[in-house]
Amino acid sequence: MHSTKTLHFDLVAAAHAEMLAEGFQPDFPAGTDTELAAIKAHPELPAAPGAQDLRKLLWSSIDNDTSKDLDQIEWAEQLPDGRIRVLIGVADVDVRVPKGTLLDQHAQSETTSVYTGVKVFPMLPADLSEGITSLNENEDRVADVVEFMVDPTGCVSGGTVYRALVRNRAQLAYNSVGAWLEGRSPAPAKVAANADLAAQLKLQDKAAQVLVGCRFQHGALDLETIETQPLMSADDQAVGITSLEKNRATSLIEEFMVAANGTVARIFEAAGIPSIWRIVRTPKRWDRMVEVASGLGTKLPEQPDSKALNDFLLAQKQKDPDHFPDLSLTVVKLMGPGEYVLVKPNEPSPGHFGLAVRDYLHSTAPNRRFPDIITQRIMKAHLAKADQPYSEGDLSAMAQHCTQMEDAARKVERSMQKRIAAVVLHPRIGQSFPAIVTGVSQSGTFVRVLNPHVEGMLVNAGKPGSKFDVGDKLTVKLVNTDPQKGFIDFAV
């Protein structure tokens, strides 16, 4: 028998409680309001000695439709020798939130903004991250500019970083820009009204396409996981779930960020400066990846090989595009999460298996990630030839803490996705869905329903003869939802 009863559940209160349970401090501590008021009292551009004035360039940003914390803007130039010069302007958060302030201490404790679907819990107050330190349209800002060249083969060279004054000329969104770049819809209004902006975005897309092609040749994984967000009613109730899929615009920004982050990492490496890098180690469950590929008619090497894995992924994407997100999800789960580590001078980094890059850190999102603020301060000290702001011991401890809090943020976001799904799916109890196994542990077997994309537990997986592993496909029936606990129960 199917349920048709709609649940009314306070998802925002649940998100707040979940933040506390995972060790976050979702409410800003005493004293930070005084610091914030002092910052807001001086909205004018802060002093930035030696900064270049690049406000006349046709900068633009591309982000989610609902994003308000804008961390980076982009600009590109075609050079006579065939290379494309790319500039990434990154919001200077440190200039407003100096090291040691209460706001900084809170950000260091939280380490990341948490996006729960129903409420954003920002690492920095929204008046900063969505206001004074955000690269908002038609606002003058101080930024750190990462500059690099892209040659026709996709190789990156000539990386430099410098301070500048910038002005975002057009705040754009992934969905509309992506659809236009792919020829699926007309140009967004701002692009249609400005031929120079249209040409600028086409040039950026050209650079991004050769960048991604070069990374794929080196074994970067062409994964296509599907993110979701709730559809909310006027009274803040979740009434549906929609999927967010990759397109040419998301690829453009991803490629530029990978290139910019690699550029900063190599500058630190060349200068012998310790810093926090972002890594994804070689997968421990490679044997299961080999097994999954074998089940689809492909033989992978016995030892981890990202190039061979990506060749398999590309072939499967062409052969069975409808189920490619399921395969991508399996690979992501088997690879395991990334982590932050201290990388000392002359010490090799484990690299990032999924991106197929060795030099990688986080530098382009200081409004929402504390490791990026750390990187920003290290770079500014390097440019000013000043003493470094953090010791190796500081960096090692912060890397470990950032990894822990990122794991906690993932738990909050995953838990809220389940709570949201429990509310949305409640009227569909008794219905059957195609699903894929996403995790197997002592606590149970987890599956993800494909439409809508939600995850839950298989309550009868332990019955005799029912043995499942990551990547297995099956049909399940929804038997119960409990938004208070975040439980969604399926049966085979």
C-alpha positions as CSV (number, residue, x, y, z in Angstrom):
1,M,0.0,0.0,0.0
2,H,1.4,3.4,-0.9
3,S,1.5,6.4,1.4
4,T,0.2,9.7,0.2
5,K,0.6,11.8,3.3
6,T,2.8,14.8,3.1
7,L,5.2,15.4,6.0
8,H,5.7,18.8,7.6
9,F,9.2,18.8,9.2
10,D,11.5,21.7,10.2
11,L,14.5,21.0,8.1
12,V,16.3,24.2,9.0
13,A,16.2,23.3,12.7
14,A,17.3,19.8,11.9
15,A,20.3,21.2,9.9
16,H,21.3,23.4,12.9
17,A,21.1,20.5,15.3
18,E,23.2,18.3,12.9
19,M,25.9,21.0,12.7
20,L,26.2,21.0,16.5
21,A,26.3,17.2,16.6
22,E,29.2,17.1,14.1
23,G,31.3,19.6,16.1
24,F,30.5,22.8,14.2
25,Q,29.6,26.2,15.8
26,P,26.8,27.4,13.5
27,D,26.2,30.6,15.5
28,F,29.0,33.1,15.5
29,P,30.6,33.6,18.9
30,A,30.6,36.7,21.1
31,G,32.8,39.5,19.8
32,T,32.6,38.7,16.1
33,D,29.7,41.0,15.7
34,T,31.9,43.9,17.0
35,E,34.6,43.0,14.5
36,L,32.1,42.7,11.7
37,A,30.6,46.1,12.5
38,A,34.1,47.7,12.3
39,I,34.7,46.1,8.9
40,K,31.3,47.3,7.6
41,A,32.0,50.8,8.9
42,H,34.8,51.0,6.2
43,P,33.3,49.5,3.0
44,E,35.8,51.5,0.8
45,L,38.6,49.6,-0.9
46,P,41.3,48.8,1.7
47,A,45.0,49.7,1.0
48,A,46.8,47.3,-1.3
49,P,50.3,48.6,-1.8
50,G,51.7,47.6,-5.2
51,A,48.4,46.3,-6.6
52,Q,47.9,46.6,-10.3
53,D,44.7,48.3,-11.4
54,L,42.9,45.8,-13.6
55,R,39.4,47.1,-13.2
56,K,39.0,47.9,-16.9
57,L,39.3,44.2,-17.9
58,L,36.1,42.4,-18.9
59,W,36.1,40.1,-15.9
60,S,33.1,37.8,-15.3
61,S,32.1,35.1,-12.9
62,I,30.2,31.8,-13.4
63,D,28.7,30.0,-10.5
64,N,25.5,28.2,-9.4
65,D,22.3,30.1,-10.0
66,T,21.9,30.7,-6.2
67,S,25.5,31.4,-5.3
68,K,26.2,34.6,-3.4
69,D,29.7,34.0,-2.1
70,L,31.7,34.7,-5.2
71,D,35.3,33.7,-4.8
72,Q,36.8,34.1,-8.3
73,I,36.4,35.9,-11.6
74,E,38.0,35.1,-15.0
75,W,39.5,36.8,-18.0
76,A,41.4,35.5,-21.0
77,E,43.5,36.9,-23.9
78,Q,44.5,35.3,-27.2
79,L,48.2,35.8,-27.8
80,P,49.9,36.0,-31.3
81,D,51.9,32.8,-30.7
82,G,48.7,30.7,-30.3
83,R,48.8,30.6,-26.5
84,I,45.9,31.9,-24.4
85,R,46.7,34.0,-21.4
86,V,44.3,33.3,-18.5
87,L,43.8,35.5,-15.4
88,I,41.9,34.2,-12.3
89,G,41.0,36.9,-9.8
90,V,40.6,35.4,-6.3
91,A,38.9,37.4,-3.6
92,D,41.3,38.8,-1.0
93,V,39.6,37.7,2.2
94,D,42.7,38.1,4.4
95,V,42.7,41.9,3.8
96,R,39.4,42.1,5.7
97,V,39.9,39.2,8.1
98,P,43.5,39.4,9.4
99,K,45.1,36.5,11.1
100,G,44.4,36.2,14.9
101,T,41.0,38.1,14.9
102,L,38.0,36.5,16.4
103,L,36.5,36.1,12.9
104,D,39.7,34.4,11.8
105,Q,39.7,32.1,14.8
106,H,36.1,31.1,14.1
107,A,36.9,30.4,10.5
108,Q,39.9,28.3,11.5
109,S,37.7,26.3,13.8
110,E,34.9,25.7,11.2
111,T,37.3,25.5,8.2
112,T,34.4,25.4,5.7
113,S,31.0,26.7,4.8
114,V,28.4,24.0,4.9
115,Y,25.6,23.8,2.3
116,T,22.7,21.8,3.7
117,G,20.2,22.4,0.9
118,V,17.8,24.3,3.1
119,K,20.3,26.7,4.7
120,V,24.0,27.8,4.2
121,F,26.1,27.8,7.4
122,P,28.9,30.2,6.3
123,M,32.4,30.0,7.6
124,L,32.5,33.8,7.6
125,P,29.4,36.0,8.2
126,A,27.3,36.5,5.1
127,D,27.9,40.2,5.3
128,L,31.5,39.4,4.4
129,S,31.3,36.2,2.3
130,E,28.3,37.4,0.3
131,G,29.1,41.1,0.6
132,I,32.3,42.9,1.3
133,T,34.7,40.0,0.4
134,S,32.6,38.6,-2.4
135,L,33.5,39.5,-6.0
136,N,30.0,40.9,-6.6
137,E,29.0,42.4,-9.9
138,N,29.9,46.0,-10.5
139,E,31.8,46.3,-7.2
140,D,35.5,47.2,-6.9
141,R,37.5,44.7,-4.9
142,V,41.1,43.7,-4.0
143,A,42.1,40.4,-5.4
144,D,45.0,38.0,-5.8
145,V,45.4,37.3,-9.5
146,V,46.8,33.9,-10.7
147,E,48.1,34.2,-14.2
148,F,49.1,31.3,-16.5
149,M,49.4,30.5,-20.2
150,V,47.6,27.7,-22.0
151,D,49.3,26.4,-25.2
152,P,47.3,24.7,-28.0
153,T,48.1,21.3,-26.5
154,G,46.7,22.2,-23.1
155,C,50.0,22.6,-21.3
156,V,50.2,25.3,-18.6
157,S,53.2,27.5,-18.3
158,G,54.3,30.9,-17.1
159,G,52.5,30.9,-13.8
160,T,52.7,34.1,-11.7
161,V,50.6,35.6,-8.8
162,Y,50.2,39.3,-8.0
163,R,47.8,41.6,-6.2
164,A,45.3,43.7,-8.2
165,L,42.2,45.8,-8.1
166,V,39.4,44.2,-10.0
167,R,35.7,44.7,-10.9
168,N,33.3,41.8,-11.9
169,R,31.5,43.0,-15.0
170,A,29.1,40.1,-15.3
171,Q,27.8,37.6,-12.7
172,L,26.7,34.6,-14.7
173,A,25.3,31.1,-14.0
174,Y,26.4,27.6,-15.0
175,N,23.1,26.4,-16.4
176,S,22.4,29.3,-18.8
177,V,26.1,29.7,-19.9
178,G,26.6,26.0,-20.3
179,A,23.5,25.6,-22.4
180,W,24.6,28.4,-24.6
181,L,28.2,27.1,-25.0
182,E,26.8,23.7,-25.9
183,G,24.4,25.2,-28.5
184,R,21.3,24.1,-26.6
185,S,19.8,27.5,-26.0
186,P,20.3,31.2,-26.8
187,A,22.9,33.3,-25.0
188,P,22.0,34.6,-21.5
189,A,20.7,38.2,-21.6
190,K,24.0,39.7,-20.4
191,V,26.0,37.7,-22.9
192,A,23.5,38.5,-25.8
193,A,23.8,42.2,-25.0
194,N,27.6,42.3,-25.1
195,A,29.5,40.9,-28.1
196,D,32.8,41.4,-26.3
197,L,31.6,39.3,-23.3
198,A,30.4,36.6,-25.7
199,A,33.8,36.5,-27.4
200,Q,35.5,36.5,-24.0
201,L,33.5,33.5,-22.8
202,K,34.1,31.6,-26.1
203,L,37.9,32.1,-25.6
204,Q,37.8,30.9,-22.0
205,D,35.8,27.9,-23.2
206,K,38.5,27.2,-25.9
207,A,41.2,27.3,-23.3
208,A,39.3,25.0,-20.9
209,Q,38.6,22.4,-23.6
210,V,42.3,22.0,-24.4
211,L,43.1,21.9,-20.7
212,V,40.7,19.1,-20.0
213,G,41.9,17.2,-23.1
214,C,45.5,17.4,-21.8
215,R,44.5,16.2,-18.3
216,F,42.6,13.3,-19.8
217,Q,45.7,12.3,-21.7
218,H,47.5,12.1,-18.4
219,G,44.8,10.0,-16.8
220,A,42.4,12.5,-15.2
221,L,39.1,10.8,-14.5
222,D,36.1,11.9,-16.5
223,L,33.5,11.4,-13.8
224,E,29.9,12.5,-14.0
225,T,28.4,12.4,-10.5
226,I,25.1,14.0,-10.0
227,E,24.5,16.6,-7.3
228,T,21.0,17.3,-6.0
229,Q,19.2,20.2,-4.5
230,P,15.7,20.4,-3.0
231,L,12.8,22.2,-4.5
232,M,11.2,24.3,-1.7
233,S,7.7,25.6,-1.4
234,A,6.7,29.1,-0.2
235,D,6.5,27.9,3.4
236,D,10.0,26.4,3.3
237,Q,8.9,22.8,2.9
238,A,10.8,20.4,0.6
239,V,8.5,19.3,-2.2
240,G,10.9,17.8,-4.7
241,I,14.5,17.1,-5.6
242,T,16.3,18.3,-8.7
243,S,19.6,17.1,-10.2
244,L,22.6,19.4,-11.0
245,E,24.6,18.1,-13.9
246,K,27.9,19.1,-15.4
247,N,28.1,21.1,-18.6
248,R,30.6,23.2,-20.5
249,A,30.4,26.1,-18.1
250,T,31.1,23.9,-15.0
251,S,33.9,22.3,-16.9
252,L,35.3,25.7,-17.8
253,I,35.5,26.8,-14.2
254,E,36.8,23.4,-13.0
255,E,39.7,23.4,-15.5
256,F,40.6,27.0,-14.6
257,M,40.6,26.3,-10.9
258,V,42.7,23.1,-11.4
259,A,45.2,25.1,-13.4
260,A,45.3,28.0,-11.0
261,N,45.7,25.8,-8.0
262,G,48.5,23.9,-9.7
263,T,50.2,27.2,-10.6
264,V,50.2,28.3,-6.9
265,A,51.4,24.9,-5.7
266,R,54.4,25.0,-8.1
267,I,55.3,28.6,-7.1
268,F,55.5,27.4,-3.4
269,E,57.5,24.4,-4.5
270,A,60.0,26.4,-6.5
271,A,60.4,28.9,-3.6
272,G,60.9,26.1,-1.0
273,I,57.8,27.2,1.0
274,P,55.9,24.7,3.1
275,S,52.1,24.7,2.5
276,I,48.9,22.6,2.7
277,W,48.2,20.6,-0.4
278,R,45.0,18.7,-1.4
279,I,45.6,15.1,-2.2
280,V,43.6,11.9,-3.2
281,R,45.7,8.9,-2.6
282,T,46.0,5.9,-4.8
283,P,42.7,3.9,-4.3
284,K,43.0,1.1,-1.8
285,R,40.0,-0.7,-3.4
286,W,41.5,-0.9,-6.8
287,D,40.7,-4.7,-6.8
288,R,37.0,-3.8,-6.7
289,M,37.4,-1.3,-9.6
290,V,39.1,-4.1,-11.6
291,E,36.1,-6.4,-10.8
292,V,33.5,-3.7,-11.8
293,A,35.4,-3.1,-15.1
294,S,35.6,-6.9,-15.7
295,G,31.8,-7.2,-15.3
296,L,31.5,-4.6,-18.1
297,G,33.9,-6.5,-20.4
298,T,37.1,-4.5,-19.7
299,K,40.3,-5.7,-18.2
300,L,42.2,-3.2,-16.0
301,P,45.8,-3.6,-14.9
302,E,46.4,-5.3,-11.5
303,Q,48.1,-2.1,-10.2
304,P,46.3,1.2,-10.0
305,D,46.5,3.1,-13.3
306,S,44.5,6.3,-13.7
307,K,45.0,6.5,-17.4
308,A,43.7,2.9,-17.9
309,L,40.8,3.6,-15.6
310,N,39.9,6.8,-17.5
311,D,40.1,5.0,-20.9
312,F,37.6,2.5,-19.5
313,L,35.3,5.4,-18.2
314,L,35.4,7.2,-21.6
315,A,34.5,4.0,-23.4
316,Q,31.6,3.3,-21.0
317,K,30.3,6.9,-21.3
318,Q,30.1,6.4,-25.1
319,K,28.6,2.9,-24.8
320,D,26.1,3.5,-22.1
321,P,25.6,7.3,-21.3
322,D,22.4,6.7,-19.3
323,H,24.2,4.7,-16.6
324,F,27.5,6.6,-16.7
325,P,26.6,8.6,-13.6
326,D,26.1,5.3,-11.7
327,L,29.5,4.1,-12.8
328,S,31.1,7.4,-11.8
329,L,29.5,7.2,-8.4
330,T,30.9,3.7,-7.9
331,V,34.4,4.9,-8.8
332,V,34.1,8.0,-6.5
333,K,33.1,5.7,-3.6
334,L,36.0,3.3,-4.2
335,M,38.6,6.1,-4.6
336,G,37.7,7.5,-1.2
337,P,37.8,11.1,0.0
338,G,40.5,13.6,-0.4
339,E,42.6,15.0,2.4
340,Y,44.8,18.0,3.3
341,V,48.5,17.4,4.1
342,L,51.5,19.4,4.9
343,V,54.0,19.4,2.0
344,K,57.5,20.5,3.0
345,P,60.2,21.8,0.6
346,N,61.8,19.2,-1.5
347,E,59.2,16.6,-0.3
348,P,57.2,14.9,-3.1
349,S,53.4,15.1,-2.8
350,P,51.3,11.9,-3.2
351,G,49.3,13.9,-5.8
352,H,45.6,13.8,-6.7
353,F,44.7,10.5,-8.3
354,G,41.4,11.7,-9.7
355,L,42.7,14.8,-11.3
356,A,45.9,13.2,-12.5
357,V,48.0,16.0,-11.1
358,R,50.9,16.0,-8.7
359,D,50.9,19.7,-7.8
360,Y,47.6,20.7,-6.2
361,L,46.3,22.7,-3.4
362,H,43.2,24.8,-2.6
363,S,43.6,28.6,-3.3
364,T,40.5,29.8,-5.2
365,A,37.7,29.8,-2.7
366,P,38.7,31.8,0.4
367,N,35.2,32.9,1.2
368,R,34.1,29.3,1.9
369,R,37.3,27.3,2.7
370,F,39.9,28.1,5.3
371,P,42.7,26.2,3.6
372,D,42.4,28.8,0.8
373,I,42.8,31.6,3.3
374,I,46.0,29.9,4.6
375,T,47.3,29.6,1.0
376,Q,46.4,33.3,0.5
377,R,48.4,34.4,3.5
378,I,51.4,32.3,2.6
379,M,51.4,33.7,-0.9
380,K,51.0,37.3,0.3
381,A,54.0,36.9,2.6
382,H,56.0,35.4,-0.3
383,L,55.2,38.3,-2.6
384,A,56.0,40.8,0.2
385,K,59.3,38.9,1.0
386,A,58.0,38.8,4.6
387,D,58.2,36.1,7.3
388,Q,55.8,33.3,6.7
389,P,52.6,33.4,8.9
390,Y,52.6,29.7,9.8
391,S,55.2,27.2,11.0
392,E,55.3,23.7,9.6
393,G,53.8,22.5,12.9
394,D,50.9,25.0,12.5
395,L,50.3,23.8,9.0
396,S,50.4,20.1,9.8
397,A,47.9,20.6,12.7
398,M,45.6,22.7,10.5
399,A,45.7,20.3,7.6
400,Q,44.6,17.5,9.9
401,H,41.8,19.7,11.4
402,C,40.6,20.8,8.0
403,T,40.4,17.2,6.8
404,Q,38.4,16.3,9.9
405,M,36.0,19.2,9.5
406,E,35.5,18.5,5.8
407,D,34.6,14.9,6.7
408,A,32.2,16.3,9.3
409,A,30.7,18.7,6.7
410,R,30.2,15.8,4.3
411,K,28.3,14.0,7.1
412,V,26.1,17.0,7.7
413,E,25.3,17.5,4.0
414,R,24.7,13.8,3.5
415,S,22.5,13.6,6.5
416,M,20.4,16.6,5.4
417,Q,20.1,15.2,1.9
418,K,18.6,12.1,3.5
419,R,16.3,14.2,5.7
420,I,15.2,16.2,2.7
421,A,14.7,13.0,0.7
422,A,12.7,11.4,3.6
423,V,10.3,14.3,3.5
424,V,10.0,14.3,-0.3
425,L,9.7,10.5,-0.7
426,H,7.3,9.9,2.2
427,P,4.2,10.1,-0.1
428,R,5.8,7.4,-2.3
429,I,6.2,4.6,0.3
430,G,5.5,1.3,-1.3
431,Q,6.8,2.3,-4.7
432,S,9.7,0.5,-6.4
433,F,12.9,2.1,-7.8
434,P,16.0,1.0,-9.8
435,A,19.1,1.5,-7.5
436,I,22.8,1.0,-7.2
437,V,24.8,-0.2,-4.2
438,T,27.0,2.7,-3.0
439,G,28.5,1.3,0.3
440,V,28.9,-1.9,2.3
441,S,30.0,-1.8,5.9
442,Q,29.3,-3.4,9.3
443,S,26.5,-0.9,9.8
444,G,24.7,-2.0,6.6
445,T,24.3,-1.9,2.9
446,F,23.6,1.4,1.3
447,V,21.9,2.0,-2.1
448,R,21.2,5.1,-4.2
449,V,17.9,5.4,-6.0
450,L,18.5,6.7,-9.5
451,N,15.4,8.9,-9.9
452,P,15.2,10.9,-7.8
453,H,18.9,10.6,-6.7
454,V,18.7,9.7,-3.0
455,E,20.5,7.3,-0.8
456,G,19.2,4.9,1.8
457,M,19.8,1.6,3.6
458,L,18.8,-1.8,2.4
459,V,17.0,-3.2,5.4
460,N,17.0,-6.8,4.3
461,A,20.5,-7.1,2.8
462,G,21.6,-9.5,5.5
463,K,19.1,-12.2,4.5
464,P,20.7,-15.6,3.3
465,G,21.8,-15.4,-0.3
466,S,21.7,-11.6,-0.5
467,K,25.3,-10.6,-0.9
468,F,26.0,-7.1,-2.4
469,D,29.0,-4.9,-3.1
470,V,29.6,-1.4,-4.4
471,G,28.4,-1.0,-7.9
472,D,25.8,-3.8,-7.9
473,K,22.5,-2.8,-9.5
474,L,19.1,-4.0,-8.2
475,T,15.4,-3.0,-7.8
476,V,14.3,-1.8,-4.4
477,K,11.0,-0.9,-2.7
478,L,10.7,2.1,-0.4
479,V,9.3,0.7,2.9
480,N,9.8,3.6,5.4
481,T,11.1,7.2,5.8
482,D,12.0,9.0,9.0
483,P,13.2,12.6,8.5
484,Q,14.0,13.0,12.2
485,K,16.7,10.3,12.1
486,G,17.4,10.8,8.4
487,F,16.5,7.2,7.6
488,I,15.3,6.0,4.3
489,D,14.7,2.3,4.2
490,F,14.5,0.1,1.1
491,A,13.9,-3.6,0.7
492,V,15.1,-5.8,-2.2
